[in-house]
């Protein structure tokens, strides 16, 4: 029983870490998308 609790805690920590990574990746995607939008606006101005 004690080992199972420990395994569950380890699994939960892994889920938290994975979720944090997903959040970080999503923030990066948002930043990249904003950069693409800015670049697109700049290109439209040049035409």
Residue, then its C-alpha position, 0 to 999 in steps of 0.5 A: x500500500x505504501x509503495x503504491x502511494x509513492x508510485x502515485x505521488x511519483x506519477x502525479x509529479x510527472x504529470x505536473x512536470x509534463x503539464x508545466x512543459x506543455x504550458x511552456x511550449x504553448x507560451x512559445x507557440x503564442x510568442x512565435x505566432x505573434x512574431x509571425x503576425x508582426x512579420x506579416x504586417x511588415x511584409x504587407x506594408x512593404x508591398 
